[in-house]
């Protein structure tokens, strides 16, 4: 046997469902023990597989007694591991709750924790709860940070909660014990661990509340998990835990779109997880994927209308008439495709406002200027449709350029006022004319009650709100907050153009907006100085700045001291892409 650890892992994984095979393998392994680590590993295998997994308490005790004879007298750590696991199995095998007097207080707490987890797995809930409470009560006497007694209870609480979460059915008593155990994990990690252990305890609490059917509390703990990640520069694995639990919680709450967004955030972090952890992380996400897929299918089946892809104006209008006859409301999300989480937030908002949702995917040539990226703009239609289907969209409207602009040239255009030549319009002549024209055409085709637009394109939003009001369009414009990555970068289809180095630099744009916001709220009204400071910082780090300006939030007029509702807007190039962002400020 060249590698005892590999052999031990194989014995653990390949034979966990057959008590006799495990016992035989452990008997064989007795003659191969070489290090204290081998002995401790064998002790845990005997206790976990034969005890907790299979309930073969007496067989486990026999093997631990046999294993004890291989322990050198000087190896107190291995001897204690065997003693703890033996005491735990003895607690499981009978009704006597007494522990050997030879165990130290911390070892006794560990034995109670191991036994509680094993008993819970075998539905002996009353005794499991009693032992866990006894361990927690004893550990309360050890208040110093990092103490092993508190750590033992935290581990036991986590293991017990995890064990109960995995049961296909749970009684009210099991749910109560599961939540108590997860609560102990959080309580005692706050004593014995750091932010990482606390973050994982919040994850456990979120998942336990999901298992108990308590969506609101699950969302709170999942958000707490993510907040800890934000505060501590957490690794991708920890972010994945947080978003996975948030996805399950939102799904439990019936918030399918938010669950889909959380899954996408988790998958984004999955790509950054180390190769060794990626397979089991992917397997963990499969549970959320399957639940989301099942709920999406059930929702679509119950609605009676599967997602349709429509390419002609006539067909879309015919479909719209069926909704009018049925008295169903419609919300519209216009996009150019290459969808990200920000677009899906628009879909989520649409779902909250109307019974049906239509999303258009159309790369509009009228809004691209000379030398811009119309021909190279990312077109990812199949991937976009998969995301929209998962999000519960009813119709994707995907017209060709010829369908929307049947003549060689669009003769009649919508001409916005002078604001179209300021801010982004100054650097993209004709852009807002193209936007206003295509949106007008889409409004006339779709005829929805609601239309969703993101605040990231703030100037675009104000142009659209303006012509809808002035021309009396019968549609309500619903602004949706800007979607952001964990580091604050506004989500954009053009972020895909950034190199890894540029992507790391990109959040600087948002940080400068936040700095201006802080200064404004502190009473600074020197708008020129504030914007020039931000411009200089960006330029000093390789940005090519188009503008940084402070305007009034409603009309985009130049702001003056005394104005209370402001918006800080910026546009700058970092490498190839031109990034825009803004931040509303209320004084």
N, C-alpha and C positions, 0 to 999 in steps of 0.2 A: 504494500500500500504506500505509494509515493507521497500522497498528499492526504492527510487525515481529514483536513477541513473539507476538501472536495468530497470525500467519501461520506462525511457526516451530512453534508448538504444533500447528497444523493439519497441517503437513507431517509432524510426528512421529507424530501419532495416526492420520491417515487413510491414510498411504501406507507404513506400517512393514513391510508384507509384500511390497513390490515394489521391488527394488533400483534398477531403471532409473528408475521414477517418482521415487524419493527423489533419485537423482542429478540428474535433470532439474530437480526443484524446487530443489535446492541451487544448480545452475548459474544458474537464474533469480534466486535470492536474492542472488547476488554483486553485482548492480548496485543492490541496495536497501540495502546495509549503511550504517548511519549512525553507530552508536556502538560503543565497545569491547564493550559488552554484547551487541550483535548479533553481533559477530565470535566471541566466546566461545560464544554459543549455537549458532552454525553449526558450530563446531569440535566441540562435544559431540554435536550431531546427526549429523554425518558419522561420528564415531567410534562412537557407540552403535548407531545404526540400521544403518549399512552394515557396521560391524565386528562388534560383539557380537551384534546381533540377526540379521543376514543373512550374516555371514561374508564379505562382499565387501571384503577387506582392501585390495587394490590400488586399487579404485575410491575407497575412503575416503582413501587416501594421496594420490591425484591431486587430489581436491577440497580436501584440506587444503593441498597445495602451492599450489593456485590461490588459496585463501583467504589464505595468508600474504602474497601480493602486495598485499592490501588493508589490511594492518596498518601504521599509522603507526610510524615508527621509535621514537617516544617511548612507544608503548604496549607496554611490556615485559610486562605481565600477559597481554594477549591473545596476544602472541607466544609466551609460555611455554605457555599453554593449547594452542595449535596444536602446539608442539614436543612436548609431553607426549603428546598424542593420536596424533600422527604416529609417535612412537617406539613407542607401544603397538601400533599397527597393524603397524608394521614387525616387531616381535617376533612378532606373530601370523602374519605372512605367510610366514615362513621358519623355518629351524632355528637361525639365528644368534641367540644370546642377548645379544650385545653391545649396549650403549646408547651413543648419541652422547656424546662427551666434553664437549660444550657444555652438557649438562644439569646443573643444580645437583644436589647430593645429594638434596634433597627432591623435586625434579622427577623424578629417576630412580626414586625410590621410588613416586611416583605413577604413572609409566609402567608399572612392573612390576605395580602393583595393577590398573590398567585392563586390561592385557593378560591378567593371570591370570583376571579375571572373564570376559573375552571367550572365552578358550580353554576355560574350564570349561563355558561355555554350549554349546560345540561339541564337548564330550566329549574334548578334548585334556587329559586330567586330569594326566598326569605332568608336562608342561611347566607347566601352570597351578599345580600345587603347588610346583614348583621356583621359579617367579617369585614366588609369594606368600611362600615361606620366605626368599627373597633379600631381598625388601622388608622383612620383619619383622626379619631379622638386621641390616640396615642401620639401621633405625629404632631399634634398641636403643641405639644410641650417642647418641640424643637423649632424655635423661631428663627434661628440664624440662617442667613442666606446660604444657599448651596448645600444645606444639610441633607444627608442621605435618606433620612426618614421621610421627609417631605417629598423627596424625589421618588421614593418607593411608592407612596400613595398616588402621586401624579401619574406614574407609569401604570399602576394597577387600575386607576380610574379610566385612563385612556383605553387600556386593553379590554376592560369589562364593557365599556360603552361600545367599542368597536365590535366586540363579540355579539352583543345584542342587536346592533344595527343590522348585522348580516342575517338575522333570522327572517324567514319568509313571513311569519306572523308573530305578533307580540301582543300580550295581554296588557291591560292598563297597568298592572303591577310591573311588568317588564319595562314599559315605557318610563315609569317613575324611577325605577332603578337605573336605567340607562342615562336619564338626564341627571340624576344625582351623581353618578360616576363621572360623567363628562364635566359636571360642575366642580367635583373634587380635583379633576385634572387641572382645570383652569386655576383653582384656588391655590393648589400646592405648587404648581409651576411658578406662580408669582413669587413664591418664597424660595424655591430651590433652583429655578432656571433663569434664563435671560429672555430677551425679546423673541428669539427663535422658538423656544419652547412655548412661550405665551401665545405666539401666533398660531402654532399648531394646535394648542388647546382650544383657541377660538374656532379653528377649523373643525375640531372634533365636536364642539358644542353645536356648531351650525349643522353638521351632518346628523347629529343625534336628534336635534329638533326637527330636521327634515323627516327622519325615520318615525318620529312621534306625530308627524302631521301638523306641526306648529310652524307655519310658514313665516309669520311676522317675526318671531324670535329668531328663526333660522337666518333671515335676511340681515337682522341686526348683527348677529355673530359673524356672518360671512363678511359684512362690511367692516367689522372690527378687525378681522383677519387682514383684509386688504389695507386698512389704515396703518396697521403695524408694518406691513411691507413698504408702504410709502415713506414712513418715518425712518426706516432703517436700511435703505438701499438693499432690499432683499434680493436674493438670487431668483432665477426664473422658476425654480421648483416651488418656492413658497408662493409666488404669484399664481402659479397654476393651481395650488391647493385652494387659494382664496376664490378664484374665479370658478373653479369646479363646484365648490359649495354654494356660491352665489347662484350659479345656474340651476342647481337642484332646488334651491329655496324659491327662486322666481317661478320655476316650473310648478312647484307645489302650490304657489299662490295663483296659478292660472295665468301668469305673465309670460306668455310664450316668447314674445319678441325679446324681452329682457333676458330670458334664459338663453335664447339663441345668441345674443350679444355676448353674454358671459362665456358661453362655449367658445365663441370665436376668440375672445381674449385669452382663454385658457390654451387654445390651440396655437395662438401666436407665441405664447411663452413656452409651449411644448417644443417648438423648434429650437429653443435656446437651452433646453435641459441637456445635461450631459448624456453621452451615449449609453452609459451603464444604466441610468434611471429612465431613459426614454421609453423602453418597451412596457414597463409596468405602469408608467404614467399614462401612456396611450391606452392601456387596458382599462385604467381607472376612468378615463374620459369616455370609453365606449358605453359605460352605463348611462351617462348623461346623454350621449348621442342617441342611444336607442330609445330612451324615455322621450326625448324631444321629438324624434321621428314618429313614434307611436302617437303622441299627443297631437302632433301636426296633422297626421293622417286622420285621426278621429275627428278633429275639428273640421277638416276639409270635407270629410264624408258627411258629417252632420249638417254642414252648410248646404249640401246638395250641388255645389259648384266647384269642381276642381280648378286649379290654376290654369288659365288659358293664356296662350301667346297669340296676340292679334297684331297683324301687320297692316291692315287697311283701315282707312277712316270709316268706310261704310260699315264694316263689321263691328267696329267699336261702337258706333252710334246705335246699331241694332241691339248690341248687348246692353248699352245704357238704357234703352227703352224698356227692356225687361225689368230693370231695377225700378224705374219710375212706376211701372204697373204694379210691382210688388210693394211699393212704398219704402224701398230701402235706400238709405243715405250712402253717399260715395265721397271718399277722400282721395286726393290725387297727389302723387309724389313725382315731380319731373326730375329726371337725372340724365346724365350722359354716360351712365354705365361705369365700369371699373369700380364696383361698389365696395365700400368699407363700412366699419361700424357706425360712422356718422350717418350714412344713408339709411342704415337699418334703424337708427334712432328716429329718423323721419317716418319710417314705416310704422314703428311702434306708436308714435304720436298719432298717425293716421288711424290706426286701429282703435285708439281711444276716442276718436271723434266720429267715426262712421261705421256702418255695418260692413261696407265693402271698401276695398282698397285697390286702386290701379296705379301702377308705376310705369312711367315711360322711360325707355332707353333710346336716346337719339343724340348722336354727336352732331351738334348744330353748326353747319359751316358759316352761317351768318355772323356768329359771334367771335370767330377767329380772324385775326388780322394777318397782314402780309408777314411771312416769315415765322408765324406761330405754329404750334404743333398739331394742327388739325389732322394731317395725314398720319402722324405718329402717335396720336392720342391713344392710350391703351383701350383696346376693345376686347372685352372678356365676357361675351354674351352668355356662353354656357355656364360659366362659373357664377355669373350674376343671377341667372335664373335659378340655380340650385340654392343660392342664399335667399332669394325672394320666396321660393317655394317653402323653404324651412321657416320663413318668417310669416307664412300664412297669407301671402298676397293673392288676390283673386285674379287679376289680369295684368299681364305685361304687355304694354303697347310698344311695339318695335317697328315703326315705319321706316321705309327707305327714304333717302333724300328725294327721290323722284316722287314718292307718295306725298310727302309734305310740301315739296316745292315743285309742282308738276311743270311749271314754265321754266324757261332757261334762266330767267331772273325774277326774283320776287319784286313786283312793281310797287306794291303798297307796303310801307313799313311804318312801325310805331316809333315816333320820334320823342324820346324823353326830353325833359327840360335841360337847363344848363348844367345841372349836376352830372350829366353823363360825360362831360368833358373835364371833370375834376377827379382828384384821387386816382383810382385805377383807370378811369376814362382818359385821363391825360396821357397815359402810357399805352393805352389800347384803344385808339380811335375807332369809333363805330361799334365797339363791343356791346355797349348797353342798348344800342339800337337793335342789334341782332338778338340780344336776350329778350327785350320787350316784344319784338315781333314774333319770335318762336313761342314764347309763353302765351301771347294773345291767341295764336293759332291753336295751341294745345288746350287752352281754356275753352275755346269755342267748340273743339272736337269732343273733349271729355265731359264738359258741363257738370263738374262735380260741385258739391256744396262746400267742400273744404279743399285747400291746397297747402301743402307743407313746404316751408323753405327754411334752410339753416341760417343761423345768424353769422356763421363764418363768412359768407359772402354778404356782408352787411350792406354795402352800397347797392348790390343787386336787390336785396330784400326791400330797401327803401324805394327804389325805382318801381318795383312791382307793386308795392303797397300804394304808391302814388297813382299809377295809371289805373289800377283797379278802382280806387276811390273816384278819380276824375271821370272815368268812362263808365261808371256804374255797372261794373261786372258783378253778376250775382254769385260771388264766391267769397268765402271768408278765408283770408290769409292767416295761417297759423305759424308764427316764428318758433323755431326749435333751437335750443341752446347748442353751442358748438361742441361737437364731440372731440375729446382730447385723448392722446396717449398718456401713459402713466407719468411721463416726464413733462406734460403740459403741451406738447406739440399738437397743434390743431390737425385733426385728421383730414387728409386730402388725397385724392387720387394721384396727384403729382408728387407725393412723398416717395413714391416708388422710384423716382428718378435719382434720389439722393444716394450717394455712396455711403458706406458704413461710417466713414469719418465725418461726412456732412450731416448724416443723421444724428450723430452724437452732438454736433454743434447746433443743430436746428432749434432746440428748445430755447435758445438765447432770445429769439424774437419774442416769445411769450413772456420770458422773464423781464424784458425791458418794458413791456406793456404793464406788467404787475408793479414794476418800480414806479412808473408814472402814476398808476392808480394810487399807490401808497402816498406819493408826494401830494397829489391832489387832495386826498382825504385828510392829509396833515395841514392843509391850508395853503399850499404853494399854488399861486396863480400865474407864475411866469411860464406861460405855455411854450413860448419860443425856446427858453432855456431847457425845459424838460424834454422837448422833442429833439432838440439838437444834441443833448447829452446821449439820448438813446441812439440817434443816428451815428454819432461818433463811436459808440461802443460796438455797434454792428460793423461799421466799416473797418474798425481796428481788428476785427476778427474775420475779415475776408468777405463780408457781405457787400453787395452792390445795391444800395438803398434807393428805392423810388420815392418813398415818402414815409414820414412818421408825423401824424397830425392829430390834433384834438378838435373834435367837431361837436355840435349839438346832436343828441341822440335821435331826435325825431326828424329833423329836417336836413341834417348834415351841413348846416351853416357853420361858418367859422365861429368857434367858441369865444366867449368873452368872460372876463371875471364877473362872477355873480350868477352865471348859468349853473343850474343844478343837475340837469340830466345830460351827461356827456358820453361820448364814445371816443376811445383812443384807437386809431387805425394805423396799420403799417403794411407796407409791401416791400419786399426786397428779394433779390436773387442770391441764392447760395449754390454755387456751381451751376448746373443746368436749369433747375426749376425755379420758378418765381413763386414765393410763398407769401400768402396774405394772412392777416390775423387782426383781431380787434377785441376790445374789452369795454363793455358798458360800465360807466361809473356814475353812481348817484351820490350827490353831495348833500 
